[in-house]
Amino acid sequence: MGNREMEELIPLVNRLQDAFSALGQSCLLELPQIAVVGGQSAGKSSVLENFVGRDFLPRGSGIVTRRPLVLQLVTSKAEYGEFLHCKGRKFTDFDEVRQEIEAETDRVTGMNKGISSIPINLRVYSPHVLNLTLIDLPGITKVPVGDQPQDIEYQIREMIMQFITRENCLILAVTPANTDLANSDALKLAKEVDPQGLRTIGVITKLDLMDEGTDARDVLENKLLPLRRGYVGVVNRSQKDIDGKKDIKAALLAERKFFLSHPGYRHIADRMGTPHLQKVLNQQLTNHIRDTLPSFRSKLQGQLLSIEHEVEAYKNFKPEDPTRKTKALLQMVQQFSVDFEKRIEGSGDQVDTLELSGGAKINLIFHERFPFEIVKMEFNEKELRREISYAIKNIHGIRTGLFTPDMAFEAIVKKQIVKLKGPSLKSVDLVMQELINTVKKCTKKLANFPRLCEETERIVANHIREREGKTKDQVLLLIDIQLSYINTNHEDFIGFANAQQRSSQVHKKSAVGNQVIRKGWLTINNIGIMKGGSKEYWFVLTAESLSWYKDDEEKEKKYMLPLDNLKVRDVEKSFMSSKHIFALFNTEQRNVYKDYRFLELACDSQEDVDSWKASLLRAGVYPDKSLADNDESGQAENFSMDPQLERQVETIRNLVDSYMSITNKCIRDLIPKTIMHLMINNVKDFINSELLAQLYSSEDQSTLMEESAEQAQRRDEMLRMYQALKEALVIIGDINSATVSTPAPPPVDDSWLQHSRRSPPPSPTNQRRPTLNAPPTRPTSGRGPAPAIPSPGPQSGAPPVPFRPGPLPPFPSNSDAFGAPPQVPSRPTRAPPSVPSQSPKF
């Protein structure tokens, strides 16, 4: 015979789990664990066994359960048991299960009453159980016997605590009726971990073994030594019954007969016995299931909303429709065109928050990367001056020149203009690569049709490469146009008269002013640990200085570094660091910051480093080139810089700088426009107007629109998931309507549990009914030896507790023994301690 109350819950839980299985997910419905706690031979294993409805646990006198037994119940069509230590072996005979438990216990603990905290894990598969975990724990004992250690009490207590401290554990505090309930260690342990009493149910066993003339009626009625969830009395099989093979069904009938025939329990027989205990526990399982359902419902509704849009498209899918592929092809090409344009022009929907891409990346190339490449050519001042001096000398030849030659200026300028070809062509390559990356990202939406995706990517990429060649030709043409005529009459050109009076540095600074060029976070990397270590600051770069602040509010300035005589150099990334580093240093060998020759600054990526270098170049801080110094020392003897030649070099240097600033400004403006016109806009027009025609001409339409197997499977899965989600939501509604949640009972005064060691009330096993005129009183708060139990009478006992009702009236005589129960004093003015704000959750 199984647990009927549990079997009523099984269909509801199975329906919910089936709904989740249809979704390809596991149902995260973790039902509570049920642990039995009590002294030796209190009947714990029998209570647990009756709950399952199967006879398979060892029983006997003394300490029988010497290792925790973690029993996992699993709903299954077949009925058998499996041990974790015997993987692959199925036990269909539960007598063999009992023998294996005994053998495994002896293997670890020995044959002489030893104990171990290593659990035995048993999994029982049955169609009559829910997915629960039951825990059979060793009995609490005080005195070691056999091979038991001296701290046996402490070890068993810690072992029990490991399990019952979990919020997801129901505690059955088992106490035999023929012992003093006030000294129940099981109830005291339960009180420690469950002070509200929401998880604790008192179980009184061995009611049939009480002395004649005594009963536990007041305890079972929850009047004496009350618990919030009260007590349930059970009558287990005796050892004689077990030896006589009395089955559980017959034992339950005998238990029922006992409660109905006993004069002290017949009026509460419907609230006693193993079936009622099963009902109480199963109601807790029902409450837990109902408490879990709201989160399940929210999860399912969220999934339903997330796939609803995609499912709408699949609902109208008709594979037999001949026009379906044509419509799909048109829609796909149109969607590709829209996505490509959005990625280039920018859009508020589907924004990439992880990296720059599409139009934003191209903008970075136009306005940071390309200018950086151009400015980078100008940094070698000494080499440029040497080239100018060589040009002047070679033009004069054997003669000594009296005037600054025009041809030297033109030769140097043309050489500098030719250098612009490299950065210009490189920017075309970068834009071309970004366009191809953008096409690949846009074709991801065509992945449902592999041939269409492949052909679209091939056709557009080929067109981009074709436009790349034409754009490069145009870029080179622009450079050649600049070389064809050196316009010295340009309005911004300084001319020979002003060239002798102006320096390039002054000119740059006046043009830029002290405007803010860049702001951002950087880490100062080379400060030693003793001085605070690496730290991040907010940096502000202007045309004249680099300042850093504590944060981006710019209220607390840490330092301001002038940019005069500063240069930039790369620093190798250390093995342990993920940062990318560059350094500032002074060309005159002075300290840059405090006593540091270098100021190492770190960024999160190389892209940030390049961006900061470009900004520093705009401020006139150039990269270091140590080779220039070596070349100068090796070639200084080849020419003499007499004062006249030096003046001529300086004049041409200023003229070259002035003219190149005009040319650079023009190139920086024209190259992005050329790339935009000949590449980007052309590719957009091609996609809008010619892509569809080229797709039709490349392959047969049916071949192009062949659906991938993954897509067909996904469509079927999405439709099935959509239906399963809707069905699961209906099932949850059915479970809500088919089950009833019972509220937790109100709190009771269980303070007796905290003081029972010092002043235990009289046990109900000592007399037919308690002879005290009042309920058990609180013990005194003084310390020292436990006071003696007071004799009955209104004058004895501890001082009255405030707000506690007066003494009970005397109990009726024996002639009225089976009449109405004594009146429980009401406590209308007393606030219940720690009333929980919501129903219990496990």
C-alpha positions in Angstrom: 0.0 0.0 0.0 1.4 3.4 -1.0 0.8 6.9 0.3 -2.6 7.9 -1.1 -2.2 11.5 -0.2 1.0 11.6 -2.2 -0.5 9.8 -5.1 -3.1 12.5 -5.5 -0.3 15.1 -5.9 1.6 13.0 -8.5 -0.7 13.7 -11.5 -0.5 17.4 -10.9 3.3 17.5 -10.6 3.7 15.1 -13.6 1.6 17.3 -15.8 3.8 20.3 -14.9 7.0 18.3 -15.5 5.6 17.0 -18.8 4.9 20.6 -20.0 8.5 21.6 -19.2 9.8 18.4 -20.9 7.9 19.5 -24.1 9.9 22.7 -23.9 13.1 20.8 -23.7 13.7 22.1 -20.2 13.8 20.6 -16.8 11.2 21.5 -14.3 12.9 23.3 -11.5 10.3 22.3 -8.9 12.4 21.3 -5.9 10.1 19.7 -3.4 11.1 19.9 0.3 13.2 17.4 2.0 11.7 15.5 5.0 14.1 14.7 7.9 13.3 12.7 11.0 15.0 13.8 14.2 14.8 12.0 17.6 16.5 9.8 20.1 17.6 6.3 19.7 14.8 3.7 19.1 12.2 6.5 18.9 10.7 5.0 15.8 12.2 7.5 13.3 12.8 4.9 10.6 9.3 3.5 10.9 7.7 6.9 10.6 9.7 7.5 7.4 9.0 4.1 6.0 5.2 4.5 6.6 5.4 7.8 4.8 6.8 6.1 1.7 4.5 3.2 2.1 7.3 0.6 1.7 9.0 -1.7 4.1 12.8 -1.5 3.4 14.6 0.2 6.4 16.6 -1.7 9.1 14.9 -1.7 12.5 15.8 -3.1 16.0 16.8 -2.1 19.5 19.6 0.3 20.4 21.3 2.4 17.7 20.3 0.9 14.3 20.6 3.9 12.0 24.4 4.7 12.3 24.9 6.6 9.0 22.6 9.2 7.5 20.4 7.7 4.8 19.6 10.1 2.0 16.6 8.6 0.3 15.7 10.1 -3.1 12.2 9.2 -4.4 11.9 9.4 -8.2 8.6 9.0 -10.1 9.0 6.1 -12.5 6.9 3.5 -14.2 9.0 0.6 -12.7 9.7 0.1 -9.0 13.2 -0.6 -7.9 16.1 0.8 -5.8 19.6 1.9 -6.7 22.5 2.8 -4.4 25.2 5.4 -5.3 27.9 3.0 -4.2 26.4 0.2 -6.4 26.0 2.0 -9.7 24.2 0.0 -12.3 22.7 -2.6 -9.9 18.9 -2.5 -9.5 17.2 -3.8 -6.4 13.7 -5.0 -7.1 13.3 -6.8 -3.8 13.1 -4.3 -0.9 14.4 -7.0 1.6 17.7 -6.9 -0.4 17.6 -3.1 -0.1 17.5 -3.4 3.7 20.3 -5.9 3.7 22.4 -3.7 1.5 21.9 -0.7 3.9 23.0 -2.8 6.8 26.0 -4.2 5.0 27.1 -0.7 3.8 26.7 0.7 7.3 28.9 -2.1 8.8 31.5 -1.6 6.0 32.2 2.0 7.1 31.3 2.0 10.8 32.2 -1.6 11.8 30.1 -4.1 13.6 30.3 -2.6 17.1 27.8 0.3 17.1 30.2 2.8 15.5 28.7 5.9 13.6 29.8 7.8 10.6 28.6 11.1 9.0 29.2 9.7 5.5 25.7 9.3 4.1 24.3 6.3 2.3 22.6 7.5 -0.9 19.6 5.4 -2.0 17.4 6.2 -4.9 13.9 4.5 -5.1 12.0 4.6 -8.4 8.3 4.0 -8.1 5.0 5.1 -9.7 3.6 5.8 -6.2 6.0 8.6 -5.1 6.8 12.2 -5.8 10.3 13.5 -6.4 11.2 14.0 -2.8 14.3 13.6 -0.6 13.8 11.8 2.8 16.6 11.7 5.4 16.8 9.0 8.0 19.3 10.3 10.7 21.0 8.5 13.6 19.3 8.8 16.9 20.5 11.3 19.5 22.4 9.6 22.2 24.4 10.8 25.3 26.6 7.9 26.4 29.0 6.2 24.0 28.9 2.4 23.7 31.0 0.0 21.7 33.3 1.7 19.2 31.5 5.1 19.6 33.7 8.1 20.3 33.5 10.0 23.6 32.0 13.1 21.8 29.2 11.0 20.3 26.5 13.5 21.3 28.3 16.4 19.6 29.0 14.4 16.4 25.4 13.3 16.0 24.1 16.8 16.7 26.4 18.3 14.1 25.4 15.6 11.6 21.7 16.4 12.2 22.3 20.1 11.9 23.9 19.7 8.4 20.5 18.6 7.1 17.8 20.4 9.2 19.3 23.9 8.8 18.3 24.0 5.2 15.2 26.1 4.7 13.9 23.4 2.3 13.7 20.8 5.0 10.6 19.7 6.9 11.5 18.5 10.4 9.6 15.6 12.0 10.6 15.8 15.7 10.0 12.3 16.9 9.6 11.6 20.6 8.4 8.3 22.2 5.3 8.7 24.4 6.9 6.7 27.1 9.7 9.2 27.7 9.6 12.8 29.1 8.6 15.1 26.3 9.9 18.2 28.1 13.4 16.9 27.7 13.0 16.1 23.9 16.3 16.9 22.2 14.6 16.6 18.8 12.2 19.5 19.7 15.1 21.6 21.0 17.2 21.1 17.8 14.2 21.9 15.7 13.6 25.1 17.7 17.2 26.2 17.1 16.9 26.0 13.3 13.2 26.8 13.0 12.4 29.4 15.7 9.0 30.3 14.0 7.9 26.7 14.1 6.9 26.7 10.4 8.9 23.6 9.4 8.5 21.5 12.6 5.8 18.9 13.2 5.9 17.0 16.5 5.4 13.2 16.1 4.6 11.1 19.2 5.4 7.4 18.8 4.8 4.3 20.9 1.5 5.5 22.3 0.5 1.8 22.7 3.5 1.2 25.1 2.5 3.8 27.7 1.8 2.7 31.3 -1.7 1.6 31.9 -3.8 4.5 33.2 -1.7 7.2 31.5 -2.0 8.8 28.1 -0.6 11.8 26.1 -4.0 13.5 25.5 -3.0 17.0 26.6 0.2 16.8 24.5 -1.6 15.6 21.4 -4.3 18.3 21.9 -1.4 20.8 21.9 -2.3 22.1 25.3 0.7 21.0 27.3 4.1 21.9 25.8 2.5 23.4 22.6 4.0 23.6 19.1 2.9 25.8 16.3 2.0 22.9 14.0 1.0 20.7 16.9 1.6 17.0 17.3 0.5 13.8 15.4 0.4 10.6 17.3 1.4 7.4 15.4 1.6 3.7 16.4 4.3 1.9 14.5 4.8 -1.9 14.1 6.6 -3.5 17.0 9.7 -5.6 16.5 7.5 -8.7 17.0 5.2 -7.4 14.2 8.2 -6.9 11.9 9.6 -10.3 12.6 6.1 -11.8 12.0 6.1 -10.1 8.5 3.1 -7.9 9.4 2.7 -5.6 6.4 2.2 -1.9 6.5 -1.4 -2.1 5.4 -2.3 -4.3 8.3 -0.3 -2.1 10.6 -2.2 1.0 9.5 -5.5 -0.8 10.2 -4.3 -1.7 13.7 -3.2 1.8 14.3 -6.6 3.2 13.2 -8.4 0.7 15.5 -6.1 1.7 18.4 -7.1 5.4 18.2 -10.8 4.8 17.7 -10.9 2.4 20.7 -8.7 4.3 23.1 -10.9 6.4 25.5 -8.2 9.2 25.6 -7.8 9.5 21.8 -11.1 8.6 20.2 -12.3 12.2 20.1 -9.2 13.2 18.1 -8.8 10.0 16.1 -9.3 11.8 12.8 -6.2 13.9 13.6 -4.0 11.0 14.6 -2.1 8.2 12.8 0.2 7.8 9.9 -2.5 8.7 7.3 -3.0 12.0 9.0 0.7 12.6 9.1 0.9 11.9 5.4 -1.9 14.3 4.9 -0.1 17.1 6.8 3.1 16.6 5.0 1.5 16.4 1.6 -0.3 19.7 2.4 3.1 21.2 3.0 4.2 19.9 -0.4 1.0 21.4 -2.0 1.8 24.7 -0.3 5.3 24.6 -1.6 4.1 23.8 -5.2 1.6 26.7 -5.1 4.3 29.1 -3.7 6.6 28.1 -6.6 4.0 28.5 -9.4 4.1 32.4 -9.6 7.8 32.4 -10.6 7.1 29.6 -13.0 4.3 31.5 -14.6 6.4 34.7 -14.9 9.2 32.6 -16.6 6.8 31.0 -19.0 5.1 34.2 -19.9 8.5 35.9 -20.5 9.4 33.0 -22.9 6.1 33.2 -24.6 6.5 37.0 -25.3 10.1 36.6 -26.5 9.1 34.1 -29.3 5.7 35.5 -30.1 6.9 37.8 -32.9 8.9 35.0 -34.6 6.1 32.6 -34.3 3.7 35.0 -36.0 5.9 34.7 -39.2 5.9 30.9 -38.9 2.2 30.6 -38.5 1.6 31.8 -42.0 4.2 29.5 -43.5 2.9 27.5 -46.4 5.5 25.2 -48.0 3.2 24.3 -50.9 2.7 27.9 -52.0 4.6 28.5 -55.3 4.9 32.2 -54.7 6.4 31.7 -51.3 10.1 31.6 -52.4 9.7 34.7 -54.6 8.1 36.6 -51.7 10.8 35.4 -49.4 13.6 36.4 -51.8 12.2 39.9 -52.2 11.8 40.3 -48.5 15.2 39.1 -47.7 17.0 41.4 -50.2 14.9 44.3 -49.0 15.7 43.5 -45.4 19.4 43.2 -46.2 19.4 46.6 -48.0 17.6 48.2 -45.0 20.0 46.7 -42.5 23.1 47.7 -44.5 21.9 51.3 -44.7 21.1 51.4 -41.0 24.5 50.1 -40.1 26.2 52.7 -42.3 24.0 55.7 -41.6 23.3 54.9 -38.0 20.0 53.8 -36.3 18.4 53.8 -32.9 17.3 50.1 -33.1 19.7 47.2 -32.7 22.5 49.3 -31.4 25.8 47.5 -30.8 27.0 48.4 -27.3 30.1 46.3 -27.3 32.2 47.7 -30.2 32.2 50.3 -32.9 31.0 49.0 -36.3 29.7 50.1 -39.6 29.3 53.9 -40.1 30.8 54.6 -36.6 34.0 52.7 -37.4 34.3 54.4 -40.8 33.8 57.8 -39.1 36.7 56.8 -36.8 38.9 56.0 -39.8 38.0 59.3 -41.5 38.5 61.7 -38.5 41.0 59.9 -36.3 42.9 57.2 -38.0 43.5 59.0 -41.3 44.6 62.3 -39.7 46.8 60.3 -37.3 48.6 58.7 -40.3 49.1 62.0 -42.0 50.5 63.8 -38.9 52.7 60.9 -38.2 54.7 61.7 -41.3 55.8 65.1 -40.0 57.4 64.1 -36.8 61.1 63.7 -38.0 62.1 67.3 -37.8 65.9 66.7 -38.0 65.7 64.5 -41.0 63.5 67.1 -42.8 66.1 69.8 -42.1 68.9 67.6 -43.3 67.0 66.9 -46.6 66.4 70.7 -47.0 70.1 71.4 -46.6 71.0 68.6 -49.1 68.6 70.1 -51.6 70.0 73.6 -51.2 73.5 72.4 -51.6 72.8 70.2 -54.6 70.9 73.0 -56.3 73.8 75.4 -55.8 76.3 72.8 -56.9 79.8 74.0 -57.0 78.8 77.6 -56.5 78.1 79.2 -53.1 74.5 80.4 -53.2 73.6 83.9 -52.0 69.9 83.4 -52.1 67.4 80.8 -51.0 66.5 78.7 -54.1 62.8 78.2 -55.0 63.6 74.8 -56.5 64.7 73.4 -53.0 61.3 74.4 -51.6 59.4 72.8 -54.5 61.5 69.6 -54.3 60.9 69.2 -50.6 57.2 70.0 -50.9 56.7 67.4 -53.6 58.5 64.8 -51.6 56.2 65.4 -48.7 53.1 65.4 -50.9 54.1 62.0 -52.3 54.2 60.6 -48.7 50.4 61.3 -48.5 49.7 58.4 -50.9 50.4 55.8 -48.1 47.9 57.1 -45.5 45.3 57.8 -48.2 45.4 54.3 -49.7 45.5 52.8 -46.3 42.3 54.6 -45.4 40.7 53.1 -48.5 41.7 49.6 -47.4 40.4 50.1 -43.9 37.0 51.4 -45.2 36.8 48.5 -47.7 37.4 46.0 -44.9 34.8 47.6 -42.7 32.2 47.5 -45.5 32.9 43.8 -46.1 32.5 43.2 -42.3 29.2 45.1 -42.3 28.0 42.9 -45.2 28.8 39.8 -43.3 26.9 41.0 -40.3 23.9 41.9 -42.4 23.9 38.5 -44.1 23.5 36.7 -40.8 19.7 37.3 -41.1 19.9 35.3 -44.4 21.4 32.3 -42.6 18.1 30.4 -43.0 18.8 30.2 -46.7 22.5 29.2 -47.0 22.8 29.6 -50.8 21.2 33.0 -50.7 23.5 34.1 -47.9 26.6 32.9 -49.7 25.6 34.4 -53.1 24.6 37.8 -51.6 27.9 38.0 -49.7 29.9 37.1 -52.8 28.2 39.5 -55.1 28.4 42.5 -52.8 32.0 41.8 -51.7 33.1 41.6 -55.3 31.4 44.9 -56.1 33.1 46.5 -53.0 36.5 45.3 -54.2 35.8 46.6 -57.7 34.9 50.0 -56.3 38.1 49.8 -54.1 40.2 49.8 -57.2 38.4 52.8 -58.8 38.6 54.7 -55.5 42.3 54.1 -55.1 42.8 55.4 -58.7 40.9 58.5 -57.8 42.8 59.0 -54.6 46.1 58.7 -56.5 44.8 61.2 -59.0 44.1 63.7 -56.2 47.6 63.4 -55.0 49.0 63.8 -58.5 46.8 66.9 -58.9 48.5 68.3 -55.8 51.9 67.5 -57.3 51.1 69.0 -60.7 51.1 72.6 -59.5 52.6 74.2 -56.3 50.4 77.2 -55.7 52.5 79.7 -53.7 49.8 82.3 -54.2 47.4 80.6 -51.9 45.8 83.0 -49.5 46.9 80.9 -46.5 50.5 80.5 -47.7 52.9 82.7 -45.6 55.3 83.6 -48.4 59.1 84.2 -48.2 58.8 87.5 -46.3 57.0 85.9 -43.3 58.9 82.6 -43.4 62.0 84.1 -41.9 60.1 85.4 -38.9 57.9 82.5 -38.0 58.5 79.1 -36.5 56.4 76.1 -37.2 55.8 75.5 -33.5 54.5 79.0 -32.9 52.3 78.8 -36.0 50.8 75.5 -34.8 50.1 76.8 -31.3 48.5 80.0 -32.6 46.3 78.0 -34.9 45.2 75.6 -32.3 45.1 77.9 -29.3 44.6 76.4 -25.8 41.4 74.5 -26.8 40.6 71.1 -25.2 41.6 68.4 -27.6 40.6 65.3 -25.6 39.3 64.0 -22.3 39.2 60.5 -20.9 40.3 57.9 -18.3 43.9 56.8 -18.2 45.9 54.7 -15.7 49.3 56.0 -14.5 51.2 52.8 -14.6 54.7 53.4 -13.3 54.0 54.6 -9.8 55.5 52.2 -7.3 53.4 50.2 -4.8 55.0 52.1 -1.9 53.6 55.3 -3.4 50.1 54.1 -4.0 50.6 51.8 -7.1 48.9 52.2 -10.5 45.8 54.4 -10.3 43.2 55.6 -12.8 42.7 59.4 -13.3 40.6 61.6 -15.5 42.9 63.3 -18.1 42.3 66.5 -20.0 44.6 67.3 -23.0 44.8 70.8 -24.4 47.1 72.3 -26.9 49.5 73.4 -24.2 49.2 71.0 -21.3 48.1 67.6 -20.1 46.2 67.7 -16.7 44.7 64.9 -14.7 42.0 65.0 -12.0 40.7 62.6 -9.3 37.5 62.1 -11.3 35.5 63.3 -14.3 33.9 66.1 -12.2 37.3 67.9 -12.7 37.2 69.5 -9.2 40.4 68.1 -7.7 43.3 68.6 -10.0 46.3 66.3 -9.3 48.8 67.7 -11.7 49.3 69.8 -14.8 52.1 68.8 -17.3 53.2 71.3 -19.9 53.7 69.8 -23.4 56.9 71.6 -24.3 59.7 69.2 -25.3 57.5 66.1 -24.7 57.5 63.1 -27.0 55.7 59.8 -27.0 57.1 56.3 -27.2 55.6 52.8 -27.1 56.1 50.6 -24.0 55.9 46.8 -24.3 53.0 45.3 -22.5 54.0 43.3 -19.4 53.3 39.6 -19.1 51.0 40.0 -16.1 49.1 43.1 -17.4 46.2 43.2 -19.8 46.7 47.0 -20.4 48.3 48.6 -23.4 50.9 51.2 -22.4 52.6 54.3 -23.9 55.0 56.8 -22.3 55.7 60.5 -22.3 59.2 61.7 -21.8 61.2 65.0 -22.0 63.7 65.4 -24.9 66.0 67.4 -22.6 66.4 64.6 -20.2 64.4 66.3 -17.5 61.9 64.6 -15.1 58.4 64.6 -16.6 56.5 64.0 -13.3 58.0 64.4 -9.8 61.1 62.2 -9.8 60.0 60.1 -12.8 61.8 60.4 -16.2 58.9 58.7 -17.9 55.1 59.0 -17.4 53.7 55.6 -18.4 50.0 55.8 -19.3 47.8 52.7 -19.8 44.6 52.0 -21.8 42.4 49.0 -22.1 42.9 48.5 -25.8 45.4 49.3 -28.6 42.7 51.2 -30.3 42.5 53.6 -27.3 46.3 54.0 -27.4 46.3 54.9 -31.1 43.5 57.4 -30.5 45.4 59.1 -27.6 48.6 59.2 -29.8 46.6 60.9 -32.5 45.3 63.5 -30.0 48.8 64.1 -28.7 50.0 64.7 -32.3 47.4 67.3 -32.7 48.8 69.0 -29.6 52.3 68.9 -31.1 53.6 65.9 -29.1 55.3 63.6 -31.6 56.4 60.0 -31.4 60.1 59.4 -30.6 62.4 58.2 -33.3 65.7 57.3 -31.8 67.3 56.5 -35.2 67.2 60.2 -36.1 69.8 60.9 -33.5 72.0 58.1 -34.7 71.8 59.2 -38.3 72.6 62.8 -37.3 75.7 61.7 -35.4 76.9 59.6 -38.4 76.2 62.3 -41.1 77.0 65.5 -39.2 80.4 65.5 -40.7 79.1 65.4 -44.4 78.0 69.1 -44.4 78.7 72.2 -42.5 75.7 74.2 -41.2 77.1 77.7 -41.7 74.9 80.6 -40.5 73.8 81.5 -44.0 72.8 77.9 -44.9 71.0 77.6 -41.5 68.9 80.7 -42.3 68.0 79.3 -45.7 67.1 75.9 -44.2 64.9 77.6 -41.6 63.2 79.7 -44.3 62.4 76.7 -46.5 61.4 74.7 -43.4 58.7 77.3 -42.6 57.6 77.5 -46.2 57.3 73.8 -46.4 55.3 73.6 -43.2 53.0 76.4 -44.3 52.3 74.8 -47.7 51.9 71.3 -46.3 49.4 72.4 -43.8 47.3 73.8 -46.7 47.8 70.5 -48.6 47.1 68.3 -45.6 43.9 70.2 -44.9 42.8 69.8 -48.5 43.6 66.0 -48.5 42.0 65.4 -45.2 38.8 66.9 -46.6 38.9 65.3 -50.1 39.9 61.7 -49.3 36.8 61.0 -47.0 34.6 62.6 -49.6 36.1 60.6 -52.4 35.7 57.3 -50.5 32.2 58.2 -49.5 31.1 59.0 -53.1 33.0 56.2 -55.0 32.7 53.4 -52.4 30.1 53.7 -49.7 27.3 55.5 -51.6 27.9 53.5 -54.7 27.7 50.2 -52.7 24.4 51.3 -51.2 23.0 52.2 -54.6 24.2 48.8 -55.9 22.4 46.9 -53.2 19.2 48.8 -53.7 19.0 48.6 -57.5 21.2 45.8 -58.8 21.6 43.1 -56.2 18.3 41.4 -56.8 18.9 41.2 -60.6 22.3 39.7 -60.1 20.9 37.2 -57.7 18.3 36.1 -60.2 21.0 35.8 -62.9 23.4 33.9 -60.7 21.4 30.8 -59.8 17.9 29.3 -60.1 15.5 30.8 -57.6 14.5 27.5 -56.1 18.2 26.7 -55.4 18.8 30.1 -53.8 15.8 29.8 -51.6 16.4 26.3 -50.3 15.8 26.3 -46.6 18.5 24.9 -44.3 17.7 21.8 -42.3 18.4 23.8 -39.2 15.8 26.4 -40.1 13.1 23.8 -40.8 13.9 22.2 -37.5 13.9 25.5 -35.7 10.5 26.5 -37.2 9.0 23.2 -36.0 10.6 23.6 -32.6 9.4 27.2 -32.2 5.8 26.3 -33.1 5.9 23.3 -30.8 7.4 25.4 -28.0 4.8 28.1 -28.5 2.0 25.5 -28.1 3.8 23.9 -25.1 4.2 27.2 -23.4 0.5 28.0 -23.8 -0.4 24.5 -22.5 2.0 24.9 -19.5 0.3 28.2 -18.5 -3.1 26.4 -18.7 -1.7 23.6 -16.5 -0.5 26.1 -13.9 -3.9 27.6 -13.8 -5.4 24.1 -13.3 -3.0 23.3 -10.5 -4.0 26.6 -8.8 -7.6 25.8 -9.0 -7.2 22.1 -8.1 -5.1 22.6 -5.0 -5.8 24.5 -1.8 -3.1 26.3 0.2 -3.6 26.2 3.9 -2.3 29.1 6.0 0.3 28.5 8.7 -1.3 28.1 12.1 -0.8 31.0 14.5 2.3 31.1 16.8 2.1 29.5 20.2 4.1 30.0 23.4 6.8 27.4 22.9 9.3 29.1 25.3 9.2 25.9 27.3 11.6 24.5 24.7 14.3 27.1 25.7 14.2 26.3 29.4 13.2 22.7 29.6 16.7 21.6 30.6 16.6 23.7 33.7 13.0 23.3 34.8 11.1 20.6 32.9 7.3 20.5 33.4 5.9 17.1 34.5 5.8 14.6 31.7 2.4 13.5 30.6 3.5 9.9 30.9 3.4 10.1 34.7 -0.3 10.4 35.3 -3.6 10.0 33.6 -3.9 13.8 33.5 -1.7 16.5 34.9 -2.6 17.6 38.3 -1.2 21.1 38.0 -3.8 23.8 38.3 -1.9 25.9 35.8 0.0 25.3 32.6 3.8 24.9 33.0 5.3 28.1 34.2 8.5 29.8 33.0 11.6 28.9 35.1 13.3 31.6 37.0 16.0 33.5 35.2 18.6 33.0 37.9 21.6 30.8 37.1 22.9 27.8 39.1 21.6 24.4 39.6 18.2 23.5 38.2 15.5 24.1 40.8 13.4 21.2 42.0 10.0 20.6 40.3 7.4 22.5 42.4 4.7 20.5 44.0 1.2 21.0 42.7 -0.7 23.9 44.0 -1.4 27.5 43.2 1.2 28.8 45.7 4.2 27.0 44.2 6.2 27.6 41.0 8.0 30.5 39.4 6.7 34.1 39.5 3.8 34.6 37.1 4.6 35.7 33.5 3.1 39.2 32.7 -0.1 39.1 30.8 -0.4 35.3 31.4 -4.0 34.2 32.3 -4.7 32.9 35.7 -4.7 29.3 36.8 -6.8 26.7 35.2 -9.8 25.4 37.0 -9.3 21.9 38.6 -9.6 19.0 36.2 -12.8 16.9 36.5 -12.8 13.7 38.5 -12.5 10.2 37.1 -16.2 9.9 36.7 -16.0 12.8 34.1 -12.8 11.6 32.6 -14.0 11.3 29.1 -16.1 14.4 29.0 -15.3 17.6 27.3 -11.6 18.7 27.3 -10.5 21.3 29.8 -10.9 24.9 28.7 -7.8 26.5 27.3 -7.3 30.0 28.7 -7.7 32.6 25.9 -5.0 35.2 25.3 -6.8 38.0 23.4 -4.5 40.8 24.7 -1.2 39.0 24.1 0.6 39.7 20.8 1.8 36.5 19.2 5.6 36.3 19.0 7.2 36.7 15.6 4.1 36.3 13.4 5.4 35.6 9.9 4.4 38.1 7.2 3.6 35.4 4.6 2.9 31.8 4.2 5.7 29.4 4.7 8.1 28.6 1.8 10.4 25.7 1.7 
